[in-house]
Every structure is written in C-alpha cells, then in structure tokens.
Amino acid sequence: MIKYNSFTLDNGLHVFVHEDKNTPLAVVNLLYDVGSRDEKPDKTGFAHLFEHLMFGGSKNIPNYDEPLQRVGGENNAFTSPDITNYYVTLPAQNIETAFWLESDRMLSLSFDPKVLEVQRSVVIEEFKQRYLNQPYGDLWLKMRPLAYEKHPYQWATIGKEISHIENATMDDVKDFFFTHYRPNNAYLVVAGNVETEQIKELAIKWFGEIPSGEKRERKLPVEPKQEKAKFLEIEADVPVDALYKAYHMPAKTDEKYYATDLMSDILGRGKSSRLYKKLVKESGIFSSLAAYVTGSVDPGLLVISGQVSAGISLENADKAVQQIIKELQEEEIANKELEKVKNQAISTMVYGEVDILNRAMSIAFGAAMGNPNLVNEEIDLIKTVSTKDIHTASMEILKDENCSTIYYKAKK
C-alpha cells in the first residue's frame, strides 16, 4: 500500500505527498495532462517539442540544470501520446530548489527565439536519427495512421512530419504553453523524506500565485470500430523481414483492460510465452517475437511484432501467428498458465515500487486518469481476471477485421 496525502491549490494545481522516511532523497514529479493526442492535426510534435523547450530557460532562470546540479539533483522528462512528465531527484534537504525551478518554468518560459531554434534543431535531428535513418524506425509513423482513422493517436509523439516542427512559430509555442502548461492542468507529486505540511507550505509559496488557465474540456474524436482488416507492405533497407500486427483494444480505464494485457503476456511476454516457445524456439519461423499493449488512456493497441527467420516468407510467418491465436481462442486456458502471467505482472509492479520515483510517477499517472489510488488497486484488478475473461478478450479483440498488419520487407 502506497500511502499519500493530497490537496489542491486555489489555482487548481493538484498536489500529492507520499512520505517515506527510509530514504534521504526526495522526488518532485510534475505531470502535465497534455500529450500528442492534444495536438492539432496540422501542428503535431508540439508536446514533444515542449519537453525540450522546458529545459531551455524560464522567465527568471536562464539555466535549469546548473542550480539543480549544485544541490546534488538530477532530472529528466518524457512525452507520450497522453501526458508529459518532468521529474527531479535530489537530497531531501534541498527540495526547495526543485520547487523554485519547476514553478518558474510553469510561470512562463523565457520564449527566447534562440532557444526555440536550438530545440527545433535538436528535435528535427532526433526525428531523422530515430525515425527516418534507423532500421524499422518509421514503423510507428506507418502503423499509427494505418490503425487509427479519426483519433489523434494516428500520429507518433515526434509528430507526423518534420515540417510541422520546422514551421512552428513563436506564437504557436506561446499558445500551446498557455493552453496546456497551467496549474489546473498539472499534477505535482512529491515523494520521499518529506512532511505533508512542509510540502503544502512550499507549494503555496512557489506555485500558489501562478495564474490558472482556462478550463479545458478534451473533446477528441472517437475512433470508429474497425470493420475490416487493414494491410500495408513496406520495402526498405533493413536487415531482415519483420511482421507487425496491431489489434484495437480497451482503454487503460476500461474494466476489460487487464484481461487484454494479461492475454498479451500469455501470447508474447518472455521466452515461456506461446508465440516465443512455438514460433521461435520450436519451429524457428521467427528469430524474435513478442506481444505487448500500448497502455493508452484512450482505446489503444495490442501489438504482435517479430523478425522473420531467413528463408521464411512473411505470409507463412503471419499464418503461423494466426494459428497460435486460433489455438488461444479455441482451447481452454489452464489456470496455471494464467497464474504464471499474473505473478509476472504483479512481481514487476512490486519490484518497480521499490524505486521512489516509480511510486511518484504511478500516483501522478493515476491522478491524471482520475484515480490517484490506481497504484494501490492494480494488483487486485490483475488478480480478479479469470480464464473466461481471457477467452472473451481473445474472441473480441483478436479478430482479422480488428487487425492492422504491416509486412516490413528487407530489400533484396
């Protein structure tokens, strides 16, 4: 059980405090409820660009890293389709430095044109290196628009195309910042060797006077039910042929999510999973093969991906995967097999909670979804999944008409 206290400032900032006296450290995790799904279709990549811009100097502090390093702290951030998350780890006695830094860049960025140009160049280079010039790097640039027709999950966090970042103006940047980077759109979680009253005083002191933003209702287009199988073939300069299959699945907030997640583990988590045992270890059709879920706040994807062994056609490899899926749908799953993946999932969660930063992030992510206590409920949600739930999920999700398939072929 991860205990926490919570309060909300007058400007709408949600604050959570998890006290742990067994560590000399403190974590300050600031989650902004904005991801790539909140972008305009003709201006994508902005959430990720902001992850970079937030380190480029704020209203009163030209350099974020230098004062933090002086007090023994370190920081990082990440962007997803659903959220943007910033976190600082430092000695607990120096925690006010983190409040000073984070509050100043929530107040306002410096909006220095030179910073925009520098970070624009960094993001463009990242786009090229990670997505365009790396084998299979453009997979999600192809899969997302294939699988999604309406929902903004149809583009990756890096953006649809480089031109959207190239053409970003300072007015675009300011508009995005003052729309999304406001106290009422943020969740601050402080964890470690701290006191709740101490954190309340610091929160009021450093964040209390930052103006609230306009109340924003997220009205995203709902992805229609996929009624027919989708297919795309790519030929590129990659080492070997690869197969990718993506099935639409329930959202993280849906009661059926955990059955689907465990089903993906049965299919393709680790070397004891069905896909790996039968198609890698036994038949050698694939050299690598796995299944996983995207874990999205809105309805996401269950993905099966693998590299095909030499001499095996993608068509035959695909048929072999579909045969394993058919067996899962037709045969009763043994309780022992389900308990194995449950234990794997629970042990991963328990092990992860040893790290205080992971605890802080879990509280923040749950809070952004409307349930900060999700971190304490997930194990029970996993435990309650039955073999019947797995079978139902397999029949509802693992259907040909619900699948988007990519054959990624190596140039001969």
C-alpha positions as CSV (number, residue, x, y, z in Angstrom):
1,M,0.0,0.0,0.0
2,I,1.4,3.3,-1.1
3,K,0.1,6.0,1.2
4,Y,-0.3,9.6,0.2
5,N,-1.9,12.8,1.2
6,S,-3.4,15.3,-1.2
7,F,-4.6,18.9,-1.5
8,T,-5.4,21.3,-4.3
9,L,-4.3,24.9,-4.5
10,D,-6.7,27.7,-5.4
11,N,-5.3,27.9,-8.9
12,G,-6.2,24.2,-9.5
13,L,-2.8,22.6,-9.0
14,H,-3.3,19.1,-7.7
15,V,-0.6,18.1,-5.1
16,F,0.1,14.6,-3.7
17,V,2.6,13.8,-1.0
18,H,4.0,10.4,-0.3
19,E,6.1,10.3,2.8
20,D,8.9,7.8,3.1
21,K,11.4,8.3,6.0
22,N,13.6,5.4,4.9
23,T,15.3,7.4,2.2
24,P,17.5,10.6,2.3
25,L,16.1,11.6,-1.1
26,A,13.0,13.4,-2.4
27,V,11.3,13.2,-5.8
28,V,9.4,16.1,-7.3
29,N,7.3,14.7,-10.2
30,L,5.3,17.2,-12.3
31,L,2.9,15.7,-14.8
32,Y,1.1,17.9,-17.3
33,D,-2.1,16.5,-18.7
34,V,-1.0,17.0,-22.3
35,G,0.3,14.6,-24.9
36,S,0.4,14.3,-28.6
37,R,-3.3,13.4,-28.7
38,D,-4.0,17.1,-27.7
39,E,-2.3,18.5,-30.8
40,K,-3.9,19.9,-33.9
41,P,-3.6,17.6,-37.0
42,D,-1.6,20.3,-38.9
43,K,0.7,21.1,-35.9
44,T,1.9,17.8,-34.5
45,G,5.0,17.2,-32.4
46,F,4.4,20.2,-30.1
47,A,4.1,18.2,-26.9
48,H,7.5,16.6,-27.5
49,L,9.0,19.9,-28.6
50,F,7.9,21.4,-25.3
51,E,9.6,18.6,-23.4
52,H,12.8,20.1,-24.9
53,L,11.8,23.8,-24.6
54,M,11.1,23.4,-20.9
55,F,14.8,22.9,-20.3
56,G,15.8,26.0,-22.4
57,G,15.4,28.6,-19.7
58,S,12.4,30.1,-17.9
59,K,11.2,33.6,-17.0
60,N,13.8,34.2,-14.2
61,I,16.1,31.2,-14.6
62,P,18.3,31.0,-17.7
63,N,19.7,27.6,-17.0
64,Y,17.7,24.8,-15.4
65,D,20.4,22.2,-14.9
66,E,23.1,24.2,-13.3
67,P,21.4,25.2,-10.0
68,L,20.0,21.7,-9.7
69,Q,23.4,20.0,-10.1
70,R,24.8,22.3,-7.5
71,V,22.5,20.8,-4.9
72,G,23.1,17.2,-6.0
73,G,20.0,16.8,-8.1
74,E,19.3,15.2,-11.4
75,N,16.3,15.4,-13.7
76,N,14.7,14.1,-16.9
77,A,11.4,14.1,-18.8
78,F,9.3,12.1,-21.3
79,T,6.4,12.7,-23.6
80,S,3.7,10.1,-24.5
81,P,0.5,10.4,-26.5
82,D,-1.3,11.0,-23.2
83,I,1.0,13.0,-20.9
84,T,4.2,15.0,-20.5
85,N,6.1,14.2,-17.3
86,Y,9.0,16.0,-15.7
87,Y,10.9,14.7,-12.6
88,V,13.6,15.7,-10.3
89,T,15.5,13.6,-7.7
90,L,17.6,15.3,-5.1
91,P,18.6,15.2,-1.4
92,A,15.5,15.9,0.6
93,Q,17.1,18.9,2.5
94,N,17.5,20.6,-0.9
95,I,13.9,20.1,-2.1
96,E,13.1,23.8,-2.3
97,T,15.4,24.1,-5.2
98,A,13.2,21.8,-7.2
99,F,10.1,23.9,-6.3
100,W,11.9,27.1,-7.3
101,L,12.9,25.6,-10.7
102,E,9.6,23.9,-11.6
103,S,7.4,26.8,-10.5
104,D,9.4,29.3,-12.6
105,R,9.1,27.4,-15.8
106,M,5.4,26.8,-15.1
107,L,5.0,30.6,-14.6
108,S,6.5,31.2,-18.0
109,L,9.2,30.1,-20.4
110,S,11.7,32.7,-21.5
111,F,10.4,32.5,-25.0
112,D,13.8,33.3,-26.4
113,P,13.8,32.9,-30.2
114,K,17.4,31.4,-30.0
115,V,16.2,28.7,-27.6
116,L,13.3,27.8,-30.0
117,E,15.8,27.5,-32.9
118,V,18.2,25.3,-30.9
119,Q,15.5,23.0,-29.6
120,R,13.8,22.9,-33.0
121,S,17.1,21.7,-34.5
122,V,17.5,19.1,-31.7
123,V,14.0,17.7,-32.3
124,I,14.4,17.6,-36.1
125,E,17.7,15.7,-35.7
126,E,16.0,13.3,-33.3
127,F,13.3,12.8,-35.9
128,K,15.8,11.9,-38.6
129,Q,18.1,9.7,-36.4
130,R,15.4,7.7,-34.5
131,Y,12.6,7.6,-37.0
132,L,13.9,8.0,-40.5
133,N,17.5,6.8,-40.5
134,Q,17.2,3.8,-38.2
135,P,16.1,0.3,-39.3
136,Y,12.3,-0.1,-38.7
137,G,12.4,3.4,-37.1
138,D,9.5,4.6,-39.2
139,L,7.3,1.7,-38.1
140,W,5.0,3.8,-35.9
141,L,4.9,6.6,-38.4
142,K,3.3,4.0,-40.7
143,M,1.3,1.9,-38.2
144,R,-0.5,4.7,-36.3
145,P,-2.2,6.2,-39.4
146,L,-3.0,2.7,-40.6
147,A,-4.7,1.6,-37.4
148,Y,-6.3,4.9,-36.5
149,E,-8.5,6.9,-38.8
150,K,-10.1,9.6,-36.5
151,H,-8.4,9.6,-33.1
152,P,-5.1,11.7,-32.8
153,Y,-3.3,8.5,-31.8
154,Q,-2.9,8.3,-35.6
155,W,0.4,10.2,-35.2
156,A,3.5,9.5,-33.1
157,T,4.7,11.8,-30.3
158,I,7.5,13.0,-32.5
159,G,4.9,14.3,-34.9
160,K,3.5,13.4,-38.4
161,E,6.3,15.1,-40.3
162,I,9.3,17.3,-39.8
163,S,7.7,20.3,-41.5
164,H,5.3,20.7,-38.5
165,I,8.3,21.4,-36.3
166,E,10.2,23.4,-38.9
167,N,7.2,25.7,-39.3
168,A,6.4,26.2,-35.6
169,T,6.3,29.9,-34.8
170,M,6.8,31.7,-31.5
171,D,3.1,32.4,-31.4
172,D,2.3,28.7,-31.8
173,V,4.7,28.0,-28.9
174,K,3.1,30.6,-26.7
175,D,-0.4,29.4,-27.5
176,F,0.5,25.8,-26.7
177,F,2.2,26.8,-23.4
178,F,-0.5,29.0,-22.0
179,T,-3.2,26.5,-23.0
180,H,-1.7,23.3,-21.5
181,Y,1.1,24.3,-19.1
182,R,-1.2,25.8,-16.4
183,P,-1.5,24.8,-12.7
184,N,-5.1,23.4,-13.2
185,N,-3.7,21.1,-15.9
186,A,-0.9,19.7,-13.8
187,Y,-0.4,17.1,-11.1
188,L,2.5,17.6,-8.6
189,V,3.7,14.5,-6.7
190,V,6.3,14.9,-4.0
191,A,7.7,11.7,-2.5
192,G,10.5,10.8,-0.1
193,N,11.8,12.1,3.2
194,V,9.3,15.0,3.4
195,E,6.4,16.2,5.6
196,T,3.0,17.0,4.1
197,E,2.7,20.3,5.9
198,Q,6.2,21.3,4.7
199,I,5.2,20.5,1.1
200,K,1.9,22.4,1.5
201,E,3.9,25.5,2.5
202,L,6.3,25.1,-0.4
203,A,3.5,24.5,-2.9
204,I,1.7,27.6,-1.8
205,K,4.9,29.7,-1.7
206,W,6.2,28.7,-5.1
207,F,3.1,27.7,-7.1
208,G,0.2,29.5,-5.4
209,E,0.4,32.8,-7.3
210,I,0.8,31.3,-10.8
211,P,-2.4,32.1,-12.7
212,S,-4.8,29.3,-13.5
213,G,-5.6,28.6,-17.2
214,E,-8.9,28.4,-18.8
215,K,-10.8,25.2,-18.0
216,R,-10.3,22.9,-20.9
217,E,-12.6,20.1,-22.0
218,R,-10.9,17.4,-24.0
219,K,-13.2,16.6,-26.9
220,L,-11.2,14.1,-29.0
221,P,-12.8,12.3,-32.0
222,V,-13.8,8.8,-31.1
223,E,-12.1,6.1,-33.2
224,P,-14.8,4.1,-35.0
225,K,-14.9,0.3,-34.7
226,Q,-12.6,-1.2,-37.3
227,E,-14.8,-3.4,-39.6
228,K,-12.2,-4.8,-42.0
229,A,-8.6,-5.9,-41.9
230,K,-6.0,-3.3,-42.9
231,F,-2.7,-4.1,-44.6
232,L,0.4,-2.3,-45.6
233,E,3.6,-3.6,-47.2
234,I,6.9,-1.7,-46.8
235,E,10.2,-2.4,-48.5
236,A,13.3,-0.8,-47.0
237,D,16.9,-1.2,-46.3
238,V,16.5,-3.3,-43.1
239,P,18.4,-6.4,-42.0
240,V,15.5,-8.9,-42.2
241,D,11.8,-9.1,-42.9
242,A,9.6,-8.2,-40.0
243,L,5.9,-8.7,-39.1
244,Y,3.7,-6.3,-37.2
245,K,0.1,-6.8,-36.2
246,A,-1.9,-4.3,-34.2
247,Y,-5.4,-5.0,-32.7
248,H,-7.6,-2.3,-31.2
249,M,-8.2,-2.9,-27.5
250,P,-9.9,-1.3,-24.5
251,A,-8.6,1.9,-22.8
252,K,-6.5,1.8,-19.7
253,T,-9.6,2.9,-17.7
254,D,-11.8,0.1,-19.1
255,E,-12.5,-2.9,-16.8
256,K,-11.5,-5.2,-19.7
257,Y,-8.0,-3.7,-20.0
258,Y,-6.3,-6.0,-17.6
259,A,-7.6,-9.2,-19.2
260,T,-6.3,-7.9,-22.5
261,D,-3.0,-7.0,-21.0
262,L,-2.6,-10.5,-19.5
263,M,-3.7,-12.1,-22.7
264,S,-0.8,-10.3,-24.5
265,D,1.5,-11.7,-21.8
266,I,0.2,-15.2,-22.5
267,L,0.9,-14.7,-26.2
268,G,4.2,-13.0,-26.1
269,R,5.8,-12.0,-22.8
270,G,9.2,-13.6,-22.5
271,K,10.6,-17.0,-23.6
272,S,7.9,-19.1,-21.9
273,S,5.1,-17.4,-23.9
274,R,3.1,-19.2,-26.5
275,L,4.4,-17.3,-29.5
276,Y,8.1,-17.5,-28.5
277,K,8.0,-21.1,-27.5
278,K,6.3,-22.4,-30.6
279,L,7.5,-20.0,-33.3
280,V,11.0,-19.1,-32.2
281,K,12.2,-21.9,-30.0
282,E,10.4,-24.9,-31.6
283,S,9.8,-24.1,-35.3
284,G,12.4,-21.3,-35.8
285,I,10.0,-19.4,-38.0
286,F,10.9,-16.2,-36.2
287,S,14.2,-15.1,-34.7
288,S,12.4,-12.8,-32.3
289,L,8.7,-12.4,-31.4
290,A,6.8,-10.6,-28.7
291,A,3.3,-9.2,-27.8
292,Y,2.5,-6.1,-25.8
293,V,-0.1,-3.4,-25.2
294,T,0.4,0.3,-25.7
295,G,-1.3,1.1,-22.3
296,S,-3.1,4.1,-23.7
297,V,-5.5,6.2,-21.7
298,D,-7.9,6.1,-24.7
299,P,-8.5,2.8,-26.5
300,G,-5.1,1.5,-27.6
301,L,-3.4,-1.3,-29.4
302,L,-2.3,-4.9,-28.7
303,V,0.8,-5.4,-30.8
304,I,2.5,-8.5,-32.0
305,S,5.9,-7.9,-33.6
306,G,8.7,-10.1,-34.7
307,Q,11.6,-10.6,-37.1
308,V,11.3,-13.5,-39.5
309,S,14.0,-16.1,-40.0
310,A,15.8,-16.4,-43.3
311,G,14.0,-18.5,-45.9
312,I,10.6,-18.0,-44.3
313,S,8.0,-15.8,-46.2
314,L,6.1,-13.1,-44.3
315,E,2.9,-14.7,-45.5
316,N,3.8,-18.1,-43.8
317,A,5.0,-16.3,-40.7
318,D,1.8,-14.4,-40.5
319,K,-0.2,-17.7,-40.9
320,A,1.8,-19.2,-38.1
321,V,1.0,-16.3,-35.7
322,Q,-2.7,-16.6,-36.6
323,Q,-2.6,-20.3,-35.9
324,I,-1.4,-19.6,-32.3
325,I,-4.2,-17.0,-31.9
326,K,-6.7,-19.6,-33.1
327,E,-5.5,-22.1,-30.6
328,L,-5.8,-19.5,-27.8
329,Q,-9.4,-18.8,-28.9
330,E,-10.4,-22.5,-29.2
331,E,-8.7,-24.1,-26.3
332,E,-9.5,-23.5,-22.6
333,I,-6.6,-21.7,-20.9
334,A,-5.2,-23.6,-18.0
335,N,-5.4,-21.8,-14.6
336,K,-1.7,-22.5,-14.2
337,E,-0.8,-20.5,-17.3
338,L,-2.9,-17.6,-16.3
339,E,-1.5,-17.6,-12.7
340,K,2.0,-17.5,-14.2
341,V,1.5,-14.3,-16.2
342,K,-0.4,-12.8,-13.2
343,N,2.6,-13.5,-11.0
344,Q,4.9,-12.0,-13.6
345,A,2.8,-8.8,-13.8
346,I,2.5,-8.5,-10.0
347,S,6.1,-9.1,-9.3
348,T,7.1,-6.4,-11.9
349,M,4.8,-3.9,-10.2
350,V,6.0,-4.8,-6.7
351,Y,9.7,-4.6,-7.8
352,G,9.1,-1.3,-9.5
353,E,7.6,0.2,-6.4
354,V,10.9,-0.2,-4.6
355,D,12.0,2.9,-6.5
356,I,10.5,6.0,-5.0
357,L,10.4,7.7,-8.4
358,N,8.2,5.0,-9.8
359,R,5.9,5.4,-6.9
360,A,5.6,9.1,-7.6
361,M,5.0,8.6,-11.3
362,S,2.3,6.0,-10.6
363,I,0.4,8.3,-8.4
364,A,0.7,11.1,-10.9
365,F,-0.4,9.0,-13.9
366,G,-3.4,7.6,-11.9
367,A,-4.4,11.1,-10.9
368,A,-4.3,12.3,-14.5
369,M,-6.7,9.5,-15.3
370,G,-9.0,10.4,-12.5
371,N,-7.8,7.9,-9.9
372,P,-4.6,8.5,-8.0
373,N,-5.3,5.4,-5.9
374,L,-4.9,3.2,-9.0
375,V,-1.4,2.4,-7.9
376,N,-2.9,0.6,-4.9
377,E,-5.7,-1.1,-6.9
378,E,-3.9,-2.5,-9.9
379,I,-2.8,-5.7,-8.2
380,D,-6.3,-6.6,-7.2
381,L,-7.5,-5.8,-10.7
382,I,-4.9,-8.2,-12.1
383,K,-5.9,-10.9,-9.6
384,T,-9.6,-10.8,-10.5
385,V,-9.0,-11.7,-14.1
386,S,-10.4,-15.2,-14.9
387,T,-9.7,-17.6,-17.7
388,K,-13.2,-16.8,-19.0
389,D,-12.1,-13.1,-19.2
390,I,-9.1,-14.1,-21.3
391,H,-11.2,-16.1,-23.6
392,T,-13.8,-13.3,-24.0
393,A,-10.9,-10.9,-24.8
394,S,-9.4,-13.2,-27.4
395,M,-12.7,-13.5,-29.2
396,E,-13.5,-9.8,-29.1
397,I,-10.0,-8.4,-29.9
398,L,-8.0,-10.9,-31.9
399,K,-10.2,-10.8,-35.0
400,D,-8.9,-10.4,-38.5
401,E,-11.2,-7.4,-39.1
402,N,-9.9,-5.7,-36.0
403,C,-6.3,-6.0,-37.1
404,S,-3.8,-3.7,-39.0
405,T,-0.9,-5.7,-40.4
406,I,2.4,-4.5,-41.8
407,Y,4.8,-6.6,-43.8
408,Y,8.2,-4.8,-43.4
409,K,10.3,-6.4,-46.2
410,A,14.1,-6.2,-46.5
411,K,15.3,-5.0,-49.9
412,K,16.8,-7.9,-51.8
